[in-house]
Amino acid sequence: MSERLPQSRDRVEHAPDKLLASVTDRGLSYPINQDDVRVRKIIVESSRVTVMVVCDGVSSGQSAELASEAAAKTASNFLVKNLSLGGDPREAMRQAVIAAEEAVRAIPFDEKNRKVNPPGTTLVAAVAIRKRLIVGWVGDSRCYLIDKTGARLLTHDHSWVNEMVDNGHLNMEQALKSREAHQITQCLGPLHGNRSTDVADPSIAVYDLPDYGIVLLCSDGLWNYFSGVDQLRKLVKFGPGAPDAIVQARSLVAYALSQGGKDNISVALMVK
């Protein structure tokens, strides 16, 4: 199985077993990889528990790669420790995001430099335990569920586009044409020069897991190349005879690279 290689962030792969894997790749345009991914498995009361975290450092901020690393590491460690002690998964998710935010805000930065934002990162995390999936997120990194019924997006981006559409100011087609279309409205750490003590408000949702399927977490370096969930469904395999998780994760990253790889690309994937 592949091991994490912390000495190089350009390409990091991790596969604890055949059912769980992650890949993060620098892509073809960025000078460094500002994403970070963690996947862990533990046994709690004879049940397998899977923890996945994907973070995408905000490139307009200082030390974006440190922000994503601090958030991903803190959130995954918190979840593993809390769940190992029998903690409630939904509350553990909320507290893990709070801890990740604190870790990002603790990163030193040049407060006098008003031209560059403080460190910040998106975060999406998932805990699979028995037949439940608990998902928490801040920003626009996403979680998808793919099964025999198709593919579903389980998260709702904290983004300018969704805010405009949700409030009825614009339709989706109009919003996507705006210069603001790729702006996020929340992240871990101060956003867009806001150095206040306001903290992110994570979204948390609970879903039922199918008997067979795939849980996919990814940064926008992957999902920006999807025209819709139907396209994602065609890119993955599930059920008896499906490829190992690491094979599928590599395949998804390869797809993003083949489409241009204009951003860092990160995938965490669990086969069920």
N, C-alpha and C positions, 0 to 999 in steps of 0.2 A: 504494500500500500504506500501511496505517496505521503510524504511528511511535509509540514510547514517548513519553509526555508526563509527565516527572518533576515538573512544576510542580503537578500535581493528582493525588492518589491516589484520589479518589472513583471515577473511571472511567479505567482505562488499557488501551489496546488496542495490540497489536503484531502485525504480519503480515509477516515477512520475505519470504514468497512465498505462492503459492496452497495449498501443502501444509502450512504451519506457521503457527500463530497462538496468541495468548493474549488473554484478557480478564480483568481483575479489577475488581470493582464493590463499592462500599461497602455495598450492600444498602439495606434500608428501615428498619432499627432502630438500627444502630450509628452513633455520631457521627462516627467516622473509619474509614478502611479500614486494618486491621492485617494484611492479606495482601500478598504480593509475588510476582510471577511473572516468569520470564525464559525466553525461547526464542531459540535461536541455531542457525545452520547453518554448517558449514564443510566444506571439501573436504580429505580426507586420502587420499593415494595414489589419486587419481581417483575416490574413493568419497565420496558425500554422508554426512555425519555430523550428526545432529540432537541437540541438547542442550535439555532442558526441565527447569525447576525450579519448584515451587510451595511456598511457605512461608506458614504461618498463624500469626501472632503470638499467643502465649498471653495472653488478655485479662486474666487475673488478675495478670499481671506488669507491672512498670514498662516503659515505652517499647516496648510490643509491636510497634509499627510499625517501630521502628528494628531490632529483632531480626530480623523477617522480611526487611527490606531487606538487612541485613548478610549474613544467611545465604544468601539467593537470589543476591545479587550475587557473593559469594565463591565459592559452589559452582559457579555457571555459568562464571565467569572461570577457575577452576581447571581445570574439565573441558575447556574450549576450549583452553587453553594446553597442558595435558598431552596431550590427544589429538592436537593439531596436531604435537606432537613425537614421535608414534608410541607413546605410552604404552599399557599394557594397560588396556582399558576397565574391567574389574572393579576392579582396584587403583586406577585413577584415581577411580572412584566412591567407594571407601572413603576415600581421602585427601581428596577434595572435601568429604565430610561432616565429617571431622575438622577441616578448615580452616574450614568454616562454623561449627562449634561454637566454635572459638577466636575467631572474629570476634564471635559473640554474647557470649561471656564478656568480651570487651574493652570492651563498652559500659558507660560509667559509670552507676552507679545509687546511690540513697540506701541505703547498707548499714544505717543506723540505723532505717529504716522497716520494722519487722517485720510490719506489717499488709499490706504489698504485696510480692509476690514479685519477685525479680530478673527481668531480661528473659529471655524464652524464646520459642521458636517450634518448630512442627513443620516437617518438610521431606520432600518426596518429589521425587526426580529420576530422569530417564530419559535414557539414551543409546541412540539407534538407529544402528547401523552395519552395513551390508550386510544380512544376514538375522538379526541378533541384536539383542535389546533387553536392556539392562542397567538394572536398577531398584534404587535405594537409598532407604531411608526411615527416619524417626524420628518417631514420633507417629501421628496418624490422618489425615493427608492421603494420598490414594489414587492408585493407577494402575490403569486398566482397559484391556483390549484388546477391541475389537469387530470381528468379522469375520463371514463367512457362516455360521459355526457358532453364532453368538450372542455374548454379552458375558461376559467373565470378569474377576473382580477378581484382580489380580496381587499385591497387597500384603495384609498381615495387620496390622491396626491394633495399635499398642502402646497398649492400652487396658485399663481395669479389667474391662470386659465380657469381652473375649477372654481375659484372664488367669483369670477365674473359670470360664469355660467350658472352656478348655484344661486347667485343673487338675482339672476334674470337680467343682468345688464347687457350681456352679449350671448349669442348662440355659440356653439363649439367652433363652427367654421370661422366665424368672425374673430373669436378670441385667439385661435391658432395663427391668424394672420398678423397679429400685433407684435411689435418689437418686444413687448413684455412677456411673450408667450412662454419663455423658458425660465421665468423667475419663480423661485419658491417663496412661500410666505412664512414658512417656519423652518428652523433648523436647530440643532443643539449648539448653543453658543450664540452670541449677539449676531443679529442679521442686518446686513446692509448698513454698517456703520453705527448701529444702535448699541451703545456701550452701557445700557441700563442694566438693572438687575432682573428685568423681566425674563421669565424662563419659558421654555417651550411647553406646549400643551399637547402631550402625546395622544394619539388615537389608539384605542385598543378594541379588538373585536374577537369573538370566539366563534369557531365554525366546527361542524361535524366533519370527520375524515371518512372518505370512502374506503372500501375494502382494498381497492387497488387504485393507485394514482401517483401523482408527483406533486410535491410542494416545491415551488421555485421562488427564491428570493433573488433580486437582481438590482443593479444600479441602472441609471438611464443610459449608460453606455451600451446596454443590451436592448432594453425595451424601446428605445428610440427607433430601432430598426424593425419594429413590428408594425404592420399596417392595421393589426387587430388581433384579438385573441385566437381567431381561427388559424392565423398564420403560425402562432406559437404552438397550437395543438399539432400542427403538421411536423414540427421540428423535434418533438419528443416522442418517446415510446414508453408504454407502461404495461403492466400486467405480466403474466408468465412469459419468460423468455426475453424480457426487456434487458437492454444493456445495463451494465453497472452504472452507478451514479456518476463516477468520475468520467466515464466515457461520454455520458450525456452532457455533463458540465463542460467538458472540453469541446464537444460538438457545438454547443450554444455560443461559446466564446469564439470559436472558429467562424461561425456564421456572422457574428458582429464584425470580426476582422475582415471578412470577405466583402462586407457591405461598406467598408471604408474605415472602420475602427477609429472614428474621430474623437472618441472619449475613452477614458479608462473603462474597463469592462469587468464586472464582477458578478459571479453566480454562486449561489449556495443551493444545493439540490438534494432532496430526500425522496427516495423511491419507496413506496409503500405497497 
